[in-house]
């Protein structure tokens, strides 16, 4: 994973994301409508982000021999400044919006590149930095059949022919 900064943003290339909830589904630790995911961080990136005030989470190993899980929760919000989300397949790029981004909850990825933007907050004397998704490019892992039939037109997307003109 490579991290870089521009105007307070953080670029994470070849990221691994976990705890996906692009749909905003209600779950045990998530109220309905709140879209988010977590990105796994390596130790060096985590230390750099912690020093910059990001809310990095550390979970101890579950079993002996496991590594500590270091991650950052990222909010996906379409209010204000919506993120640019692109799903990349062998057929090209598909831009996703609030209605279609839930497809990412079930996809398998070959590569994920992200740009996160910070939101610095202060409430009752406490401060923090929350991560919002600015841009995300999600390269989808396609199986053999998806690749084999990639050139077959989608019947739902085919131009509609009006047969009523033939009746005249």
Order of alpha helices (4+ residues) and beta strands (2+ residues): beta-beta-beta-beta-alpha-beta-beta-beta-beta-beta-beta-alpha
